[in-house]
Amino acid sequence: LPLSLEDIRLGLETIVQQQNNGQGPPGKTFSSDGPRRLDEAGKAVVTSHALAAYVSTLELSSLRKLTARVVSDTGLWVSRLFRFFDSAVYFHEESREGLVRVCRLALHAKYPRLSQGDGYEALFARPPVLYLGAHTRASLGHHLCSQLGLPLSCLRMVPQTRTPGKLYQTDLEALERCLAEDVSQGKIPTLVVASAGSPAVGQVDPLQGLQELCKRHEAWLHVEGHALAALCLVSVPNLPARTGDSVSLPLGTWLGLPSVPYVTLYKTGEAALAHAAGLSSFSVHSKLQCLPLWVGLQSLGHQGLLQRVLHCLRLSEMLRERLDQVPGIDVVGRPRAVSKEGQVLTLADVVTKSVGTLLLFDVVVPVVTFRYIPDEDGETDEFRKSEGEVEEEKGREAEGRPEAVDRKEQSEPVTTAESPTSEEQETTHPKETESSASKDPSYQNNLNSWLGQVLNRDVPRAALDLLDLYQHGVCLRFCPLESAHVFGTTTQDVEELHGCLLKQLAILNATVRQKRKFRRALEHHENLALVEVCHWAGLGGVRYIPGPWLGQPLDEAGRDDINRLNSELVLKLKSTDSAFSLGEGDDGMCCVRFGMVTDDLDVE
C-alpha cells in the first residue's frame, strides 16, 4: 500500500535511531538521536534542495537560462572570494572528482592526440607521471589511476622532509630529483598535488618552490588543504592568491552548510581542453546541483561567510597558544610564524593588513595536532595536585562524576581507524630501567588514546580525533574547520578543553610516576608477577601465582587454577575500589588490572 509522507518520515526516523543505537565514532561520546540543529543558513540550504527539484520542472529553455545564471554567479562569487581570479569553476559531489578532472585536463594539454582517438597509444611512447606528496590520502593515487585508465607506474610518491619544524612537508629537493630522473627516462611530468594545510597536522608545502619547479617542467600544480580557507580573509580582496593552477575547496565543511557541492577552481586558456576533460560540459540537471551553494552564500552574506571561517581559525589558534604553554604537551607540526621583531604573528596581523599568500599560510593554524609525552624523571611539578584539588576530585567521585578517575572505564584507550591496531603495536616487555614505562612508544600511545577518550567525553563540543602519525605515534587532532559548525564549538569550549587537559595531565603524570614505584614494589613479592596489558594506559596488570606453581611450567589445570584465583581476587578488590578490573595478558591468562591513579595512592 502507498504510504503518506508522514508515515515515510516516521519510518526514516526509526531507521536512523536503529543505526545510532550503540554506534558512534571511537573516542567520541557526543551524539544526538537526530540530525544536528540547523541555523538560518543551514535551513535555507536544506530548503533549496527541494527548490532545485521544483525548478527542474520548468520549461527546458527557461531552465537552461536559470541554471546558466546560477552557475555563473556562484563561480564568480567563489573565485573572487578566494582570490583565484580569471578561473573557471567545476562543481562536484565527490571530493576527489575535481582533481580527476583537472588531471585529465593536464593530460589533454600534454597529449593533444589523446582527444583525437589515439587513446592510450598517445601516452605509450612517453608516459605521464603524477606526483603526490606522502601526506596525501593513501587511496588518492589509486583512485586517480583507476579513473584515468593509467597504470600505477605513472604514480610517484614524493617523500616528506626530515628537517625539524618541517616534518610532513613535501621534500622539494626530492621532488626535483624525481622530475629530473623521469625526464631523463623519457617520461613527461604532468601533475603535482600539493597541500596548503595537510589534514593530519596542517603543514603547508613550499608552494613557491613547487610553482617554480612546475613552471620549469610545464607540469600542472593542484593545491588542496584547509589553509586555503584563509584566502578570503585578506583585507585587500583584489590581491590575487598565488597558489597553483587549480584548487579544491570543501565549502560545505568550512561554512557548515549541509550537502553542498565541492568546488574546484582551475585556470585554462583553451576551452576545448576543458571540454575534453569534462570540466565545462553543460548538463542542466547536474549543473543545478550548485543551487544550494548559491542559496547558502547569499544567506550568509560576505561578512557572515568571513566570520564563519575566522571563527574556526581563531579556535584553533587559541588552542595552539594554550598548548604552547603546557609542559608535557608536544604540538606536532610547523612552528608559529614570527615577525622580524621576534613576535608571534596571529590572525589579527593578517586579517587587517595586505599580506602575501605564503605569509598568510604560515600564520594561520587550521589544524592543531598534539600528544602527551611523559616526563622522563616523572617530576612535572607544574601539574602536581594540591591537597585541595585532590579533595575536590574525591568529592566529584562521590557524586558519581566521570572525571573523578573512573579508572576502569577510562584506562582503556580508544583505537580509531587511524590509530595502531593490535597487530601493529608492539607488545611491551618489562625493562630493567625504571624509566622504561614512560619511554615505551606503545605505552605512550596508550596514554594518548586514553587522554583523547576522556577529553572527548568531558568536553564533547571541542571534538578531537585520534590518529597515528609516523614518527610520533598516537596524537590528538583538533580541526574546527571540520567540526566547529557540527558541534557548535565556541571559545568557551576551547577554554574548557584546556582546563580539562590540565586536570588529566595531573592524572597521567601521577600514573607514570606510580607505575615506576609499582614495578619496584612487585620485585619484593615473588607471588605477584607483572603483566603487560595491551592497549592499557593504567598502572598495569598483576597476576597472583600460588606457591606450588612458582617457576613451574603450567599445564591446562594450572592455567585454569591461576585464572580462577585471579578472577576471584578481582571480585573482592572491586568491592573496595573501582581501580581494579579483570584483565588479560599477552599469554591469554587472567590478571588484576590497575587503572589510572593519583599521587595520593600508596602503591605499597
C-alpha positions in Angstrom: 0.0 0.0 0.0 1.2 3.5 -0.7 2.4 5.4 2.4 1.8 9.0 3.3 4.7 11.4 3.6 4.3 11.4 7.4 4.5 7.6 7.6 7.6 7.7 5.5 9.2 10.3 7.7 8.4 8.3 10.8 9.9 5.2 9.2 13.1 7.1 8.3 13.4 8.3 11.9 13.1 4.8 13.1 15.9 3.6 10.8 18.2 6.5 11.9 17.6 5.6 15.6 18.3 1.9 15.0 21.5 2.8 13.2 22.6 5.2 16.0 21.9 2.8 18.9 25.3 1.7 20.3 27.2 3.1 17.3 29.4 6.1 17.1 33.0 7.2 16.4 35.6 5.7 18.8 36.6 8.2 21.5 33.6 10.4 21.0 30.5 10.4 23.2 28.7 13.4 21.9 25.8 12.3 19.8 22.1 13.0 19.2 19.1 11.0 18.2 18.6 13.0 15.1 20.2 15.4 12.6 22.1 18.4 14.0 20.4 21.7 14.8 20.5 24.0 11.8 20.9 27.7 11.8 19.1 30.0 9.3 21.7 29.5 6.6 21.5 25.7 7.0 17.8 25.7 6.8 17.9 27.8 3.7 20.3 25.3 2.1 18.1 22.3 3.1 15.1 24.0 1.6 17.0 24.8 -1.6 17.4 21.1 -2.3 13.6 20.9 -2.6 13.6 24.2 -4.6 16.1 22.7 -7.1 13.9 19.7 -7.7 10.9 22.0 -8.1 12.5 24.4 -10.6 13.7 21.4 -12.6 10.1 21.2 -13.8 10.4 24.5 -15.7 10.3 24.5 -19.5 13.7 23.4 -20.8 14.7 26.7 -22.3 13.9 28.7 -19.2 15.6 26.1 -17.1 18.8 26.4 -19.1 18.9 30.1 -18.7 18.2 29.9 -14.9 20.9 27.2 -14.5 23.5 29.1 -16.5 22.8 32.2 -14.3 23.1 30.3 -11.1 26.4 28.6 -12.2 27.9 31.8 -13.5 27.0 33.8 -10.3 28.3 31.1 -7.9 31.5 30.6 -9.8 32.2 34.3 -9.9 31.5 34.7 -6.2 33.7 31.9 -5.2 36.6 32.8 -7.5 36.5 36.4 -6.2 36.1 35.4 -2.6 39.1 33.1 -2.6 41.0 35.5 -4.9 41.5 32.9 -7.7 40.8 35.4 -10.5 40.3 34.5 -14.2 39.4 31.0 -13.3 36.7 28.6 -14.3 34.7 26.6 -11.8 33.7 22.9 -11.6 31.1 21.7 -9.0 31.2 18.1 -8.0 29.6 15.8 -5.4 32.6 13.5 -4.7 35.6 15.2 -3.1 38.2 13.7 -5.5 36.3 14.3 -8.7 37.6 17.8 -9.2 41.2 16.5 -9.1 40.4 13.8 -11.5 39.0 16.3 -14.0 41.9 18.7 -13.8 44.3 15.8 -14.1 42.5 14.8 -17.3 42.8 18.4 -18.4 46.6 18.3 -17.8 46.8 15.1 -19.8 45.0 16.6 -22.8 47.3 19.7 -22.6 50.3 17.4 -22.7 49.0 14.9 -25.2 46.9 16.6 -28.0 46.4 13.3 -29.8 44.6 11.9 -26.7 41.3 13.5 -27.7 41.8 12.7 -31.4 41.0 9.0 -31.0 44.5 7.7 -30.2 43.6 6.8 -26.6 46.4 5.1 -24.6 48.6 4.9 -27.7 49.2 8.6 -27.3 50.7 8.0 -23.9 52.6 4.9 -24.6 55.9 6.3 -26.0 56.3 8.9 -23.3 54.1 8.0 -20.3 52.8 10.7 -18.0 53.9 11.0 -14.3 51.7 12.2 -11.4 53.5 13.4 -8.3 51.7 13.1 -5.0 53.1 14.0 -1.6 53.4 11.3 1.1 50.9 13.3 3.2 48.0 12.7 0.7 45.4 10.1 1.3 46.7 6.6 0.5 43.9 5.8 -1.8 44.1 9.0 -3.8 46.8 7.9 -6.3 45.0 4.6 -6.9 41.7 6.4 -7.5 43.3 8.8 -10.0 44.9 6.0 -12.0 41.6 4.0 -11.9 39.5 6.9 -13.1 42.0 8.0 -15.8 42.9 4.5 -17.0 46.6 4.9 -16.1 48.9 2.2 -14.7 50.2 2.6 -11.2 53.6 3.0 -12.7 52.6 6.6 -13.6 52.5 7.5 -9.8 55.4 8.9 -7.9 55.1 9.4 -4.2 57.3 12.3 -3.1 58.9 11.8 0.3 58.5 14.2 3.2 61.3 16.3 4.5 63.0 15.3 7.7 64.0 18.9 8.6 62.9 19.8 12.2 59.9 22.1 12.0 59.1 21.0 8.5 58.1 17.4 9.1 55.2 16.1 7.0 56.1 18.7 4.4 56.9 17.7 0.8 60.6 17.5 0.2 61.3 20.0 -2.6 64.8 18.6 -3.4 63.5 15.0 -3.6 60.7 16.2 -6.0 63.3 18.0 -8.1 65.4 14.8 -8.3 62.3 12.8 -9.3 61.4 15.2 -12.0 64.9 15.2 -13.5 65.0 11.4 -13.3 61.7 11.0 -15.1 62.6 13.5 -17.8 65.9 11.6 -18.4 63.9 8.4 -18.9 61.6 9.9 -21.5 58.6 10.4 -19.2 56.5 13.6 -19.1 55.9 15.3 -15.7 52.1 16.0 -15.8 50.7 17.0 -12.4 51.9 17.7 -8.9 49.5 17.6 -5.9 50.5 19.9 -3.1 49.0 20.7 0.3 48.2 24.0 1.9 47.3 22.7 5.3 47.6 18.9 5.4 44.7 17.1 7.0 46.9 15.5 9.7 49.0 18.4 11.0 48.1 21.4 8.9 51.6 21.5 7.3 51.9 23.7 4.2 54.1 22.6 1.4 56.8 25.0 -0.1 54.4 26.4 -2.6 56.8 29.0 -4.1 59.4 26.3 -4.8 56.7 24.0 -6.2 55.4 26.7 -8.5 58.9 27.3 -9.9 59.5 23.6 -10.4 56.2 23.1 -12.1 56.7 26.1 -14.4 60.1 24.8 -15.4 58.8 21.4 -16.3 55.4 22.7 -17.5 53.6 20.5 -15.0 50.1 21.3 -13.6 50.1 22.2 -9.9 47.0 21.4 -7.9 46.6 22.6 -4.3 44.2 21.5 -1.6 44.1 21.9 2.2 42.4 23.7 5.0 44.7 26.7 4.9 43.1 27.7 1.6 40.0 28.8 3.7 42.1 31.8 4.9 42.4 33.3 1.4 39.1 35.1 1.9 40.3 36.9 5.0 42.8 39.3 3.4 41.7 42.9 3.7 42.7 43.6 0.1 40.3 41.4 -2.0 41.8 42.4 -5.3 45.2 40.9 -4.4 45.4 37.6 -6.4 46.3 34.4 -4.5 49.4 32.8 -5.9 48.8 29.2 -5.2 48.7 27.0 -8.3 46.8 26.1 -11.5 43.8 24.7 -9.6 42.5 24.4 -6.0 39.8 22.3 -4.4 37.5 23.9 -1.8 35.2 21.9 0.5 33.0 24.9 1.2 30.2 22.9 2.8 32.7 21.7 5.5 34.3 25.1 6.1 31.0 27.0 6.3 28.8 24.4 8.0 26.4 24.2 5.0 24.9 20.7 4.7 25.1 18.8 1.4 26.5 21.5 -0.9 28.9 20.5 -3.7 32.7 20.7 -3.6 34.2 23.4 -5.7 37.3 23.2 -7.9 38.7 26.3 -9.4 41.1 25.9 -12.4 42.8 28.1 -14.9 43.0 27.3 -18.6 43.3 29.3 -21.7 41.8 26.7 -24.0 38.1 26.0 -23.7 38.4 22.9 -25.9 40.8 21.2 -23.4 38.4 21.9 -20.5 35.5 20.5 -22.6 37.5 17.4 -23.4 38.3 16.9 -19.7 34.6 17.1 -18.8 35.0 20.3 -16.9 32.7 22.5 -19.0 30.1 20.1 -20.3 26.7 21.6 -19.6 24.0 19.3 -18.2 21.0 21.2 -16.8 20.2 18.7 -14.0 23.9 18.2 -12.9 24.7 21.9 -13.0 21.6 22.6 -10.9 23.3 20.9 -8.0 25.1 24.2 -7.2 21.7 25.9 -6.4 22.1 25.0 -2.6 25.5 26.6 -2.6 24.1 29.7 -4.5 21.4 30.0 -1.8 23.8 29.4 1.1 26.3 32.0 0.0 23.6 34.6 -0.3 22.0 33.6 3.0 25.4 34.0 4.8 26.4 37.2 3.0 30.0 38.2 2.6 30.6 39.2 6.2 28.8 36.2 7.6 31.0 33.9 5.5 34.1 35.6 6.6 33.1 35.4 10.2 32.5 31.6 10.0 35.9 31.0 8.6 37.5 33.4 11.0 35.7 31.8 14.0 37.1 28.4 13.1 40.7 29.7 12.6 40.5 31.6 15.9 39.5 28.5 17.8 42.5 26.5 16.5 44.8 29.5 17.1 43.5 29.8 20.6 44.1 26.2 21.4 47.6 26.3 19.9 48.5 29.3 22.1 47.3 27.4 25.2 49.1 24.2 24.3 52.4 26.0 23.6 52.5 27.0 27.3 51.7 23.5 28.7 54.7 21.3 29.8 54.4 17.7 28.8 52.5 18.5 25.6 54.2 18.3 22.2 52.5 20.2 19.4 53.2 18.3 16.1 53.6 20.4 13.0 55.3 23.6 11.9 56.3 26.3 14.5 54.4 29.5 14.7 55.4 32.3 12.3 57.3 35.2 13.9 57.8 38.8 12.8 61.2 40.5 12.3 61.0 41.6 15.9 60.6 38.1 17.1 56.9 38.4 17.9 54.5 35.5 17.1 52.2 36.5 14.3 48.5 36.0 14.8 45.3 36.2 12.7 44.9 39.8 13.7 48.1 40.6 11.9 47.0 39.2 8.6 43.2 40.0 8.6 43.8 43.7 8.9 46.7 44.0 6.5 47.6 43.3 2.9 49.9 40.2 3.1 51.1 37.7 0.6 49.7 34.2 0.2 52.8 32.5 1.6 52.9 34.6 4.7 49.2 34.1 5.2 49.6 30.3 5.1 52.5 30.5 7.6 50.3 32.4 10.1 47.0 30.6 10.1 46.6 27.5 12.2 43.9 25.3 10.5 44.8 22.1 12.4 46.3 21.6 15.9 47.8 18.1 16.5 49.4 17.3 19.8 50.4 14.5 22.1 51.3 13.9 25.7 54.9 13.0 26.4 55.6 11.5 29.9 58.3 13.4 31.8 61.4 11.3 31.9 62.1 11.8 35.6 58.4 11.8 36.4 58.6 15.1 38.3 56.4 17.5 36.4 55.8 19.8 39.3 53.6 22.2 37.4 50.8 19.7 37.4 51.1 18.2 40.8 47.8 18.3 42.5 47.4 20.3 45.7 45.6 18.9 48.7 42.6 21.0 47.8 42.4 19.6 44.3 42.7 16.1 45.5 39.8 16.6 47.9 37.8 18.3 45.2 38.3 15.3 42.9 37.3 12.9 45.7 34.2 14.9 46.2 33.3 14.6 42.5 33.9 10.8 42.6 31.5 10.6 45.5 28.9 12.3 43.4 29.5 9.8 40.5 31.2 12.3 38.2 33.1 10.5 35.4 36.1 12.9 35.6 36.8 11.6 39.1 39.1 9.0 37.6 36.7 6.2 36.8 39.8 4.1 36.5 38.3 1.0 34.9 36.4 2.7 32.1 38.9 5.4 31.3 42.1 3.4 31.4 41.3 1.6 28.2 42.4 3.7 25.2 40.4 4.2 22.1 41.7 2.9 18.9 40.4 4.6 15.7 40.8 3.7 12.1 43.9 5.8 12.0 45.4 4.5 15.2 47.6 1.4 15.5 45.8 -1.9 15.6 46.6 -4.7 18.0 48.8 -6.3 15.3 50.7 -3.1 14.6 51.5 -2.2 18.1 54.5 -3.9 19.7 54.0 -5.7 22.9 55.9 -4.1 25.7 58.0 -6.3 28.0 59.4 -5.3 31.4 62.6 -3.4 31.2 65.4 -3.1 33.8 65.4 0.6 33.9 62.8 2.5 35.9 62.0 5.0 33.1 61.2 2.3 30.5 57.5 2.7 31.0 57.4 6.4 30.1 59.8 5.9 27.1 58.0 2.9 25.6 56.2 4.0 22.4 53.4 1.5 22.9 52.7 2.8 26.4 52.8 6.4 25.2 50.2 5.5 22.5 48.0 4.1 25.2 48.3 7.2 27.4 47.4 9.5 24.4 44.5 7.2 23.4 43.2 7.4 27.0 43.6 11.2 27.0 41.7 11.6 23.8 38.8 9.4 25.1 38.5 11.4 28.3 38.7 14.8 26.7 36.1 13.9 24.1 33.8 12.6 26.9 34.2 15.6 29.2 34.3 18.3 26.5 32.3 16.8 23.6 31.8 20.1 21.8 35.5 20.6 21.3 35.7 17.4 19.2 39.1 15.7 18.9 40.2 13.0 16.5 42.8 10.3 17.3 45.3 9.5 14.6 48.5 7.5 14.3 51.4 9.6 12.9 54.7 8.3 11.6 57.5 9.2 14.0 55.0 10.4 16.6 52.5 7.6 17.3 49.0 8.3 18.5 48.2 12.0 18.6 45.1 14.1 19.2 43.8 16.4 16.4 41.6 19.5 16.7 40.3 20.9 13.4 37.5 23.4 13.9 37.1 23.9 10.1 35.7 20.4 10.1 33.9 20.2 13.4 33.1 23.6 14.8 29.9 24.1 12.8 28.8 20.5 13.5 29.3 20.6 17.3 28.8 24.3 17.8 32.3 24.8 19.3 32.9 28.2 21.0 35.9 29.9 22.6 34.4 28.8 26.0 34.6 25.2 24.9 38.3 25.6 24.0 39.0 27.1 27.4 37.1 24.2 29.0 39.2 21.8 26.9 42.4 23.5 28.1 41.3 23.3 31.7 40.2 19.6 31.4 43.6 18.8 29.8 45.5 20.3 32.7 43.5 18.1 35.2 44.0 15.0 33.1 47.8 15.7 32.8 48.0 15.6 36.6 46.5 12.1 36.5 48.7 11.0 33.6 51.9 12.3 35.3 50.8 10.6 38.6 50.2 7.3 36.9 53.6 7.3 35.2 55.3 8.1 38.5 53.3 5.5 40.4 53.9 2.9 37.7 57.7 3.1 38.5 57.0 2.6 42.2 54.6 -0.2 41.3 57.2 -2.1 39.4 59.7 -1.7 42.2 57.2 -2.9 44.8 56.4 -6.0 42.9 60.0 -7.1 43.0 59.6 -7.8 46.7 56.7 -10.2 46.3 57.5 -13.4 44.5 53.9 -14.5 44.2 53.0 -11.4 42.2 54.0 -11.2 38.6 54.0 -8.1 36.5 51.7 -8.4 33.4 51.9 -6.1 30.4 48.3 -5.5 29.2 47.9 -4.5 25.6 46.1 -1.2 24.9 46.0 -0.3 28.7 47.0 3.1 29.9 46.6 2.4 33.6 49.1 1.4 36.3 49.4 -2.1 34.8 48.5 -5.7 35.5 49.4 -8.1 38.2 48.9 -11.9 38.4 48.8 -13.8 41.6 50.7 -17.1 41.3 50.3 -19.7 44.1 53.4 -21.1 45.6 53.1 -24.6 44.0 53.1 -23.1 40.6 56.1 -20.7 41.0 58.8 -21.4 38.5 56.9 -24.4 37.2 55.7 -25.0 33.6 51.9 -24.6 33.5 49.6 -27.3 32.2 45.9 -26.7 31.4 44.9 -27.4 35.0 47.5 -24.9 36.3 46.3 -22.2 34.0 42.7 -22.8 35.0 43.6 -22.6 38.6 45.5 -19.3 38.3 42.8 -17.8 36.2 40.1 -18.8 38.8 42.2 -17.4 41.7 42.8 -14.1 39.9 39.1 -13.7 38.9 38.1 -14.2 42.5 40.7 -11.8 43.6 39.3 -9.1 41.2 35.8 -9.6 42.6 37.0 -9.0 46.1 39.1 -6.0 45.2 36.4 -4.3 43.1 34.1 -4.2 46.1 36.7 -1.8 47.8 37.9 0.3 44.8 36.8 0.8 41.2 40.5 0.9 40.2 40.6 -2.9 39.9 39.3 -4.8 37.0 39.9 -8.2 35.3 42.4 -8.1 32.5 44.2 -10.5 30.2 47.9 -10.7 29.4 49.6 -11.5 26.1 49.6 -15.2 27.1 45.7 -15.2 27.4 45.7 -15.7 31.2 43.8 -13.5 33.6 45.3 -10.8 35.8 44.3 -8.0 38.0 44.3 -4.7 36.2 45.0 -1.4 37.9 43.6 1.8 36.2 44.7 5.4 36.3 45.7 6.7 39.7 46.6 9.9 41.6 49.6 10.9 43.6 47.8 10.2 46.9 47.7 6.5 46.2 50.1 4.3 48.3 51.2 1.6 45.8 53.0 -0.2 48.6 
